[in-house]
Amino acid sequence: MPQIAANFAQVRQRIEDARKRFNRSDSVELLAVSKTKPVSLIEQAWQCGQRHFGENYLQEALEKIEQLKDKGIHWHFIGSIQSNKTGLLAQHFDWVHCVDRAKIAHRLNDARGGERSPLNICLQVNISGETSKAGVSLDELPQLANEVARYPNLALRGLMTIPASSDDFSTQQRPFAQVADALKTLQQQLPEQPLDTLSMGMSNDLEAAIAQGATFVRVGTALFGTRAPIERTP
């Protein structure tokens, strides 16, 4: 527990220092990436006041959600989405950060149902054009946003991105700035949508992301350390 507490304190201090450095008056939420981490570590993080957790693997996440159902946790899905898993995603998660196809949005909307609050959606932008990563291009983004905005059971909250890795601060900032500009454009085009979220920045570049407006930073290793992956079903 002491090490987990120290890790969370250190990352939260990095976030707060960056907010002050870049004159951010709004909040920046820490999203703890808990994929492959056991429930015991998530419970320790919860005791440190953490409430937002991100998972990549559905079956693994469902087990954790069930075991921790009384903790008041906000669960975020941040992995690749298979069409046949959208029903479970819509039923068990509060946020889905990685929508990049209209088909997925349609299925999530249908599975969410009108008896629950709308599912919070971020559209994934492949800002660096890497073929190994999912996401739409900036050119494709407006059409997808318009599609998602039509669905009553989805709340289009913003954009998510994972740029190409770099250790140079200026280089890190450029793709984040592009995604922030894209969000501003969408806010003008879709004023009825609650477009207030930029999910971007991880352990090595969260300061650059905060400089460009990130509202969620997704951090895993700096919080939980490295660990061999557990056996899982995607």
Secondary structure as UniProt FT lines:
FT   HELIX           2..21
FT   TURN            22..23
FT   STRAND          29..33
FT   TURN            35..36
FT   HELIX           39..47
FT   TURN            48..49
FT   STRAND          52..55
FT   HELIX           58..67
FT   TURN            68..70
FT   STRAND          74..77
FT   HELIX           83..85
FT   HELIX           86..92
FT   STRAND          95..99
FT   HELIX           102..112
FT   TURN            114..115
FT   STRAND          119..125
FT   TURN            127..128
FT   TURN            131..132
FT   TURN            138..140
FT   HELIX           141..149
FT   TURN            152..153
FT   STRAND          154..161
FT   HELIX           169..189
FT   TURN            191..192
FT   STRAND          197..199
FT   TURN            203..205
FT   HELIX           206..211
FT   TURN            212..213
FT   STRAND          216..219
FT   HELIX           221..224
//
